[in-house]
Amino acid sequence: MADPIRIANCSGFFGDRLSAAREMVEGGPIDVLTGDWLAELTMLILSRTRARHPRGGFARTFVTQMEQVMGTCLDRGIKVVSNAGGLDPDGCAEAVAEVADRLGLSPRIAWVSGDDLLDRVGDLAAAGDLAPFAPDGDLGDPAAYLTANAYLGCWGIVEALTRGADIVVTGRVTDAAVVCGPAAWHHGWSRTDLDPLAGAVVAGHVIECGAQATGGNYSFFTEIPGRTEIGGRARFGFPWAEIAADGSSVIGKHDGTGGQVSIGTVTSQLLYEIGSPAYLGPDVTARFDTIELTEVGPDRVRISGVRGSPPPSTLKVAINELGGYRNGFTVALTGLDIEAKAAFAEAAFWDACPHTPDDFARVVSRVVRTDKPDPATNEEATALWRLVVQDPDERKVGRAFSNALIETALASIPGFYGLDGGPTAASPFGVYRPALVPAELVPQYVHLDGDAPVLVESSYPGP
């Protein structure tokens, strides 16, 4: 039986602390460095980057982090598993290889493909193989999709590590897959080892969002020691999971780092983005109602007892499309007659605007009563009027819209001032459409050393 494997997280989202990779590699012993760079919104952001730069569809901050720690990882035998490949795992792997060449290093870099369904999604929809995630969901028009990526599981990662990869780059996989994959590889689990897999999924779910497991965004933050100490303790450490052969784990953080690992912080993260006690994934259904938590030391929490059952026959698909454009502004309303001032300011605005409210696809006008009845300061005497518009026509919600507010500045309410710093341009917004696709239709492929891609089935082999 293999010793437990310590898997560290260094990113909870694209834009997380850049120094976290170095902190986790140099701050204590670890076996694997992982992270999550891909929120649903991130795929849309990467699609816009790729539209400007053909090889820009991945999280470049990961490449910067590899430049900082790659040599140390190779020296210490630390594997790296990352979903920073986004829409272009091949390009991300190539960028990491370029860094390695520049540093005089020779890591074996694998990348996993198969999640990107954009070129196939029209045919899948036409064949009835693409279904809304929710019964009342709407798939929209596949021709309008900007991204369509299936959530792959851990077995492509397992295959890459088995073949000797030092660094594994994926596109869209489940957040827990980057943890479950190294654990399954290290312990030699099979696809039918459902209880250990479920335990690893739970451990992966706990550490996937970085410092949220060590006290970040924690409702009981006042219980965290040193949280107001400038100089280190207010800078929470990132978590790691030490996963045993039976799938049980210990969640911890490097000694001397800020934050806290407690039953409270672990429970808080366990409940994050959970819709049911049966946590569905591509590799296993983890039963969150079987989890047992035990505090086993300072900043150490053991997770045990997790049971697993077979995964569903479908994979979730993250679909993004351009929803249109929006613009808006906020005006301060100070003093008496707040509602009357809001009505006057809005009427003056629409008289100046080249379009009427009915011309826009959506208009939201709201008065936010931040003022107090007996104010002691100007701030306490101020409410806010917020107006936001949306439309497919970028020009309609552009500067002609926001300029109309500026035109009323001397012909509107007393004490008029806006909070947006002048006329603003239209900004695009996305629409997220989750969907389902049969897992058997989404094979994944492992690419390593320029050899022919290795096929890895995504569907569960059991009954």
WOBEL-V524184 format. One record per residue. N is the residue number from 1. RES is the residue in three letters. PSI is psi in whole degrees, 0 to 359 (999 if undefined). D_FIRST is the distance of its C-alpha to the first C-alpha in Angstrom with 1 decimal. Layout:
n	res	psi	d_first
N	RES	PSI	D_FIRST
N	RES	PSI	D_FIRST
This chain:
n	res	psi	d_first
1	MET	129	0.0
2	ALA	153	3.8
3	ASP	160	6.6
4	PRO	151	9.2
5	ILE	129	11.7
6	ARG	115	15.3
7	ILE	120	17.8
8	ALA	148	21.4
9	ASN	141	24.5
10	CYS	9	27.8
11	SER	133	30.1
12	GLY	349	31.1
13	PHE	165	34.0
14	PHE	109	36.2
15	GLY	359	38.2
16	ASP	175	35.6
17	ARG	120	35.7
18	LEU	328	35.7
19	SER	357	34.5
20	ALA	324	31.3
21	ALA	313	29.2
22	ARG	321	30.4
23	GLU	319	29.9
24	MET	325	26.2
25	VAL	320	25.6
26	GLU	347	27.7
27	GLY	351	27.3
28	GLY	173	23.8
29	PRO	131	20.4
30	ILE	158	18.9
31	ASP	329	16.7
32	VAL	139	18.6
33	LEU	124	22.3
34	THR	177	23.5
35	GLY	168	26.6
36	ASP	124	28.9
37	TRP	358	32.4
38	LEU	85	33.6
39	ALA	166	35.5
40	GLU	319	37.7
41	LEU	328	40.7
42	THR	323	39.1
43	MET	323	39.3
44	LEU	318	43.1
45	ILE	316	43.4
46	LEU	328	41.7
47	SER	324	44.0
48	ARG	322	47.0
49	THR	318	45.7
50	ARG	329	45.1
51	ALA	329	48.7
52	ARG	326	50.0
53	HIS	108	47.6
54	PRO	330	46.2
55	ARG	36	42.9
56	GLY	20	42.7
57	GLY	26	40.4
58	PHE	169	37.3
59	ALA	102	36.5
60	ARG	341	37.9
61	THR	329	36.7
62	PHE	320	33.2
63	VAL	319	34.7
64	THR	318	36.3
65	GLN	322	33.1
66	MET	325	31.5
67	GLU	327	34.5
68	GLN	328	33.6
69	VAL	355	29.9
70	MET	315	29.1
71	GLY	316	29.6
72	THR	319	27.5
73	CYS	316	24.6
74	LEU	319	24.8
75	ASP	323	25.2
76	ARG	0	22.0
77	GLY	27	19.9
78	ILE	121	20.1
79	LYS	153	20.1
80	VAL	128	22.9
81	VAL	123	23.1
82	SER	141	26.5
83	ASN	18	28.8
84	ALA	353	31.8
85	GLY	336	32.9
86	GLY	240	34.9
87	LEU	356	37.5
88	ASP	67	37.0
89	PRO	328	33.5
90	ASP	312	34.9
91	GLY	323	37.4
92	CYS	315	34.9
93	ALA	321	32.7
94	GLU	319	35.9
95	ALA	321	37.0
96	VAL	321	33.7
97	ALA	323	34.2
98	GLU	321	37.7
99	VAL	316	36.5
100	ALA	316	34.1
101	ASP	318	37.0
102	ARG	328	39.2
103	LEU	357	36.8
104	GLY	29	36.2
105	LEU	158	32.5
106	SER	63	30.8
107	PRO	154	27.8
108	ARG	117	26.7
109	ILE	122	27.7
110	ALA	153	27.0
111	TRP	150	28.7
112	VAL	130	28.4
113	SER	173	31.5
114	GLY	340	32.7
115	ASP	334	33.0
116	ASP	111	36.7
117	LEU	10	38.9
118	LEU	320	42.2
119	ASP	345	43.7
120	ARG	347	42.6
121	VAL	328	43.3
122	GLY	315	46.9
123	ASP	321	46.1
124	LEU	317	43.3
125	ALA	317	45.8
126	ALA	328	48.6
127	ALA	359	46.4
128	GLY	16	45.4
129	ASP	3	41.8
130	LEU	119	41.9
131	ALA	149	42.3
132	PRO	147	42.8
133	PHE	320	39.9
134	ALA	149	42.1
135	PRO	326	44.6
136	ASP	17	47.5
137	GLY	166	46.1
138	ASP	124	48.2
139	LEU	346	47.0
140	GLY	210	50.2
141	ASP	113	51.2
142	PRO	334	48.4
143	ALA	341	50.9
144	ALA	354	50.7
145	TYR	139	47.0
146	LEU	326	45.9
147	THR	150	42.2
148	ALA	105	40.1
149	ASN	127	36.3
150	ALA	146	33.7
151	TYR	101	30.6
152	LEU	163	27.8
153	GLY	207	24.2
154	CYS	352	21.0
155	TRP	336	20.7
156	GLY	321	23.1
157	ILE	316	21.2
158	VAL	314	17.9
159	GLU	318	20.1
160	ALA	316	21.7
161	LEU	322	18.6
162	THR	326	17.3
163	ARG	3	20.7
164	GLY	14	20.5
165	ALA	139	22.4
166	ASP	326	22.7
167	ILE	130	24.7
168	VAL	124	24.7
169	VAL	129	27.9
170	THR	169	28.5
171	GLY	230	31.5
172	ARG	111	31.4
173	VAL	167	28.0
174	THR	153	27.1
175	ASP	323	26.7
176	ALA	344	23.1
177	ALA	327	22.2
178	VAL	344	21.9
179	VAL	316	19.1
180	CYS	322	17.5
181	GLY	305	17.6
182	PRO	323	15.6
183	ALA	315	12.9
184	ALA	320	12.8
185	TRP	311	12.9
186	HIS	318	10.1
187	HIS	355	7.6
188	GLY	32	9.5
189	TRP	153	11.3
190	SER	173	14.5
191	ARG	339	17.8
192	THR	5	17.8
193	ASP	72	14.7
194	LEU	322	17.4
195	ASP	312	16.2
196	PRO	319	13.3
197	LEU	318	15.9
198	ALA	320	18.5
199	GLY	320	16.7
200	ALA	323	16.4
201	VAL	318	20.0
202	VAL	315	21.1
203	ALA	318	19.5
204	GLY	322	21.2
205	HIS	324	24.4
206	VAL	318	24.5
207	ILE	355	24.3
208	GLU	330	26.1
209	CYS	27	29.5
210	GLY	233	29.0
211	ALA	357	30.9
212	GLN	335	31.6
213	ALA	347	28.4
214	THR	19	29.7
215	GLY	353	33.2
216	GLY	139	35.0
217	ASN	30	37.3
218	TYR	127	36.4
219	SER	327	39.2
220	PHE	44	38.9
221	PHE	337	38.9
222	THR	346	41.4
223	GLU	351	38.5
224	ILE	121	36.8
225	PRO	144	37.7
226	GLY	12	39.4
227	ARG	338	40.0
228	THR	9	43.5
229	GLU	109	43.0
230	ILE	134	44.0
231	GLY	12	42.2
232	GLY	313	38.5
233	ARG	334	37.5
234	ALA	353	39.1
235	ARG	97	37.0
236	PHE	140	33.7
237	GLY	161	30.4
238	PHE	157	28.0
239	PRO	163	24.8
240	TRP	161	21.1
241	ALA	126	18.1
242	GLU	106	14.8
243	ILE	127	12.5
244	ALA	173	9.2
245	ALA	333	6.9
246	ASP	4	9.7
247	GLY	350	12.3
248	SER	161	13.7
249	SER	162	15.1
250	VAL	125	17.4
251	ILE	133	20.5
252	GLY	187	22.4
253	LYS	163	24.8
254	HIS	140	25.5
255	ASP	141	27.4
256	GLY	355	31.2
257	THR	161	31.4
258	GLY	170	33.7
259	GLY	197	33.0
260	GLN	139	30.8
261	VAL	114	27.6
262	SER	172	28.4
263	ILE	326	28.0
264	GLY	312	31.3
265	THR	323	30.4
266	VAL	318	27.2
267	THR	318	29.1
268	SER	315	31.9
269	GLN	326	29.7
270	LEU	325	27.9
271	LEU	356	31.4
272	TYR	125	32.4
273	GLU	36	33.5
274	ILE	123	32.3
275	GLY	347	34.7
276	SER	153	33.0
277	PRO	335	30.2
278	ALA	99	28.8
279	TYR	104	27.7
280	LEU	138	28.1
281	GLY	171	26.3
282	PRO	340	26.0
283	ASP	330	22.3
284	VAL	154	22.2
285	THR	112	24.6
286	ALA	129	23.1
287	ARG	101	24.7
288	PHE	346	25.9
289	ASP	6	27.5
290	THR	1	24.1
291	ILE	136	23.0
292	GLU	130	22.8
293	LEU	136	23.4
294	THR	130	23.2
295	GLU	119	24.5
296	VAL	6	22.2
297	GLY	175	24.4
298	PRO	124	27.0
299	ASP	36	26.2
300	ARG	123	22.8
301	VAL	127	22.3
302	ARG	136	19.2
303	ILE	126	19.1
304	SER	173	17.6
305	GLY	6	18.7
306	VAL	130	19.3
307	ARG	149	20.1
308	GLY	154	20.7
309	SER	168	23.2
310	PRO	150	24.2
311	PRO	165	25.9
312	PRO	166	29.6
313	SER	359	31.2
314	THR	158	32.8
315	LEU	145	32.0
316	LYS	144	33.9
317	VAL	129	36.3
318	ALA	115	37.8
319	ILE	133	41.4
320	ASN	143	43.8
321	GLU	164	47.5
322	LEU	122	50.4
323	GLY	341	52.1
324	GLY	209	55.2
325	TYR	154	56.5
326	ARG	161	57.3
327	ASN	164	59.2
328	GLY	175	60.3
329	PHE	165	61.7
330	THR	131	62.0
331	VAL	135	65.4
332	ALA	137	66.0
333	LEU	110	68.4
334	THR	139	69.9
335	GLY	218	72.3
336	LEU	168	74.1
337	ASP	48	74.3
338	ILE	311	70.7
339	GLU	321	70.7
340	ALA	322	74.1
341	LYS	319	73.1
342	ALA	317	70.1
343	ALA	319	72.3
344	PHE	312	74.9
345	ALA	322	72.3
346	GLU	318	70.8
347	ALA	318	74.2
348	ALA	321	75.2
349	PHE	310	72.1
350	TRP	331	72.5
351	ASP	331	76.1
352	ALA	338	75.1
353	CYS	140	72.2
354	PRO	354	73.1
355	HIS	156	71.1
356	THR	165	71.3
357	PRO	325	68.3
358	ASP	345	68.6
359	ASP	344	68.1
360	PHE	152	64.4
361	ALA	327	61.6
362	ARG	139	60.5
363	VAL	129	62.1
364	VAL	117	60.6
365	SER	128	63.0
366	ARG	137	61.9
367	VAL	123	63.4
368	VAL	113	60.9
369	ARG	78	62.6
370	THR	353	61.1
371	ASP	159	64.5
372	LYS	153	65.3
373	PRO	322	68.5
374	ASP	75	69.8
375	PRO	143	68.3
376	ALA	345	68.5
377	THR	167	67.5
378	ASN	322	68.0
379	GLU	320	64.4
380	GLU	344	64.7
381	ALA	6	67.7
382	THR	129	65.9
383	ALA	177	64.5
384	LEU	138	63.0
385	TRP	124	64.1
386	ARG	130	61.5
387	LEU	128	62.3
388	VAL	137	59.8
389	VAL	152	60.7
390	GLN	147	58.7
391	ASP	151	60.1
392	PRO	337	59.2
393	ASP	110	62.0
394	GLU	322	60.9
395	ARG	325	64.5
396	LYS	326	65.4
397	VAL	18	62.9
398	GLY	214	63.4
399	ARG	336	65.8
400	ALA	326	68.7
401	PHE	307	67.0
402	SER	332	66.0
403	ASN	330	69.4
404	ALA	326	71.2
405	LEU	317	69.8
406	ILE	323	71.0
407	GLU	336	74.5
408	THR	3	74.9
409	ALA	323	74.1
410	LEU	9	77.8
411	ALA	40	78.8
412	SER	218	76.3
413	ILE	156	75.4
414	PRO	140	76.3
415	GLY	23	73.7
416	PHE	130	71.9
417	TYR	145	68.9
418	GLY	165	65.7
419	LEU	13	62.2
420	ASP	2	61.0
421	GLY	26	62.8
422	GLY	182	65.2
423	PRO	139	65.1
424	THR	151	61.7
425	ALA	163	60.7
426	ALA	148	58.9
427	SER	143	55.2
428	PRO	154	53.1
429	PHE	153	50.8
430	GLY	164	48.1
431	VAL	128	47.3
432	TYR	127	43.8
433	ARG	97	43.4
434	PRO	145	40.0
435	ALA	177	39.7
436	LEU	145	37.4
437	VAL	144	36.8
438	PRO	131	35.0
439	ALA	328	31.5
440	GLU	344	32.3
441	LEU	3	35.0
442	VAL	75	33.0
443	PRO	154	30.8
444	GLN	157	29.1
445	TYR	138	29.2
446	VAL	127	27.2
447	HIS	126	29.5
448	LEU	131	28.4
449	ASP	24	30.4
450	GLY	5	33.5
451	ASP	170	32.0
452	ALA	140	32.8
453	PRO	142	31.0
454	VAL	124	28.0
455	LEU	134	28.4
456	VAL	120	25.8
457	GLU	144	26.9
458	SER	342	26.9
459	SER	151	27.5
460	TYR	134	25.0
461	PRO	347	24.7
462	GLY	183	24.7
463	PRO	999	28.0
